[in-house]
Amino acid sequence: MDPLKAIVHRVIENLAAKGPESQNKIQRVWHTLLDGPAIRHIKIVRLIDGKLIVHVDSSAWLYQMNLNKHKLLERLQEEVPEVKEIFFKIGKVT
């Protein structure tokens, strides 16, 4: 049996290896789905257990993104199937 320290180290390495690559792919696909003005008001925060957390900078953008949520999710899943849900919330975008 491996010592706990070795197991934790391997798990962290695996997560670190998958995280940035997946985030970069999501970012690239996301930028193809949105037009220029929208990108300035929206920021992908993280992907946790298939849930993509996205910050928007105002209630108007929150409303707009929620209107298009289903279509965005479908198109995003074509390239990044590990995304199961999108959650928009007002937050820091810069």
N, C-alpha and C positions, 0 to 999 in steps of 0.2 A: 504494500500500500504506500502510495506517495505521501510525503509529508504535506500537511495542509498548506504550508508556505509555497511549495512547488505548484500545487494545484491552483491556488489563487493567482500566482504569477502567470501560469498558462492561460487562465481564463481572461485576465486583463490583457495579455498580448493578443489573444484572439479577438477580443472586443475592439481593441485599438486598431487592429489590422482591418477589420470590417467597417468600422465607423466612418473614417474620413472618406474612403472610397464610395461608400453608399451615399454619404452626404453630398459629395461632389457630383455624383450622378443625378441625384435629386435636384440639386441646384441647376445643373445644365438643362435638364428636362423642363424644370419649372420656368426658366427664362424663355424657353421656346413656346410655352403655353400662354404667357402673359405679354401684353404690349408694354412699350416703354414707360408710359406714365404709371401704370400699375406697379411695376417693379420697384419704383421709388417709394411706394407706400406699404410694401409688404416684405417681410423677412422670415425665412425658414429658420426656426429655432432648433428643433431636434426631431429625431425619429425614435420613438420608444415603443417597443412591442407592436410595431405596425401602425402606430398612431403618429401622424405627422403634425407637429405643433407649429403653427404659423402665426406670427404677430402681424397685425395691421395697425396703422397709426391713427385711425379715427373710426367712429361709429359708422360713417358713410361707407368706408372701405370694408368694414366688417359686414355690413348689409350686402354690398355688392359681391363680395367673395362668397358669402353664404348662398346667394342666388345661383352662383355658378359652381358651387361645391361638387355636385354630382358629376357634371361634365369634366371638371378638372381632375377629379379622382379617377374617373374612367381612363382619361388620356394619360395620366401619370402612371397608372397601373400597367399600361401597355409596355412601358419602359422599365418601371421599377415595381414589380409585382409584390414586393414585401410591404408596400404601403397599403394598409387596409382601411384607414380612416384619415380624414383631415379635420383638424380642430383649429378654427380661427379664433383669435382673441386679441383684444386691444393691448398693445404693449410697445416696448421700445423697438424702433426699426433701424436706427442708425448704427 
